Amino acid sequence: MLRWLVAFLILANLLMFAVVQGMFGPLPAAGAREPHHLQQQVHPEVLNARPLHPEDAADQPQVGGLAPAANVQERPLSQ
């Protein structure tokens, strides 16, 4: 039983090696299949960043700040 498993694993490794080396053709991710995505990319030089006003930033999380206190109510367990 173990010999068949080892033989199967060796054959699977040889098959994957052949696939990676390109014996069955190029991999699907090897080329640009959808070149129209390149034209749809956002150009960073066109983007404008503007600061948020305090009234607009009320629901925005603050990175690096303290976590808000959890709204948890505790009571003893009933037995």
C-alpha positions in Angstrom: 0.0 0.0 0.0 2.8 2.4 0.9 4.7 1.6 -2.3 1.7 2.7 -4.4 1.5 5.9 -2.5 5.1 6.7 -2.9 4.9 5.8 -6.6 1.9 8.0 -7.0 3.6 10.9 -5.3 6.7 10.6 -7.5 4.5 10.5 -10.7 2.5 13.5 -9.5 5.8 15.4 -8.8 7.1 14.6 -12.3 3.8 15.7 -13.9 3.9 19.0 -12.0 7.5 19.5 -13.0 6.6 19.0 -16.6 3.7 21.5 -16.3 5.9 24.1 -14.7 8.6 23.7 -17.3 6.1 24.4 -20.1 5.8 21.0 -21.7 2.1 21.4 -22.1 2.2 25.0 -23.3 2.3 28.3 -21.4 0.6 28.6 -18.1 -2.6 30.7 -18.1 -1.0 33.4 -16.0 2.0 33.7 -18.2 0.7 36.3 -20.6 -1.6 39.3 -20.7 -5.0 37.8 -21.3 -7.0 41.0 -20.6 -4.9 43.9 -21.9 -7.9 46.3 -21.5 -7.2 46.4 -17.8 -4.0 48.2 -18.4 -5.9 51.1 -20.0 -8.3 51.2 -17.1 -5.6 51.7 -14.5 -5.7 54.9 -12.3 -2.9 57.3 -12.9 -1.6 58.5 -9.5 -0.4 61.8 -10.9 -4.1 62.7 -11.7 -5.4 61.9 -8.2 -5.8 64.8 -5.7 -5.8 64.1 -2.0 -7.7 66.6 0.3 -7.9 66.6 4.1 -11.1 65.7 5.8 -12.9 68.3 7.8 -13.6 67.3 11.4 -17.4 67.0 10.8 -16.7 64.7 7.8 -14.3 62.5 9.8 -16.6 61.7 12.6 -17.1 58.1 11.5 -13.5 57.5 10.3 -11.3 55.2 12.4 -8.1 56.7 13.9 -5.1 54.6 13.2 -2.8 54.2 16.2 -5.4 55.6 18.7 -7.0 53.8 21.6 -9.7 51.4 20.8 -13.1 52.6 21.9 -14.6 51.0 25.1 -16.8 48.0 24.3 -20.4 48.5 25.1 -20.7 45.3 27.2 -22.8 44.8 30.3 -21.8 42.2 32.8 -23.8 40.4 35.4 -23.3 37.2 37.4 -24.3 33.9 35.8 -27.4 32.3 37.2 -27.1 28.7 38.2 
